[in-house]
């Protein structure tokens, strides 16, 4: 029978690393999309107003 996850520190460490990595990728994707959105807003505002 397999050991519970709590008794396997290597497994817990690997799972934490997977979660942290996914969070980092998600944050980078969101930041990229926000930067693009603000750039497009600025470009559109500049074209329409100025």
C-alpha positions as CSV (number, residue, x, y, z in Angstrom):
1,X,0.0,0.0,0.0
2,X,1.2,3.5,-0.7
3,X,2.3,5.9,2.0
4,X,0.1,8.9,2.7
5,X,1.4,12.1,1.1
6,X,2.1,13.7,4.4
7,X,4.7,11.0,5.2
8,X,6.5,11.6,2.0
9,X,8.4,15.0,2.1
10,X,9.8,14.5,-1.4
11,X,6.3,14.2,-2.9
12,X,5.1,17.3,-0.9
13,X,8.1,19.3,-2.1
14,X,7.5,18.3,-5.7
15,X,3.8,19.1,-5.5
16,X,4.6,22.5,-4.0
17,X,7.1,23.2,-6.8
18,X,4.5,22.3,-9.4
19,X,1.9,24.6,-7.8
20,X,4.4,27.4,-7.5
21,X,5.5,27.0,-11.1
22,X,1.9,27.1,-12.4
23,X,1.2,30.2,-10.3
24,X,4.2,31.9,-11.8
25,X,3.2,31.1,-15.3
26,X,-0.4,32.3,-14.6
27,X,0.9,35.6,-13.2
28,X,3.2,36.1,-16.2
29,X,0.3,35.5,-18.6
30,X,-2.0,37.9,-16.7
31,X,0.7,40.6,-16.6
32,X,1.3,40.2,-20.3
33,X,-2.3,40.5,-21.2
34,X,-2.8,43.6,-18.9
35,X,0.2,45.3,-20.5
36,X,-1.1,44.6,-23.9
37,X,-4.6,45.9,-22.9
38,X,-3.2,49.1,-21.5
39,X,-1.0,49.6,-24.6
40,X,-4.1,49.2,-26.9
41,X,-6.1,51.6,-24.7
42,X,-3.3,54.2,-25.0
43,X,-2.9,53.7,-28.7
44,X,-6.7,54.0,-29.3
45,X,-6.9,57.1,-27.0
46,X,-4.0,58.7,-28.7
47,X,-5.5,58.1,-32.2
48,X,-9.0,59.3,-31.3
49,X,-8.2,62.3,-29.0
50,X,-5.0,63.7,-30.4
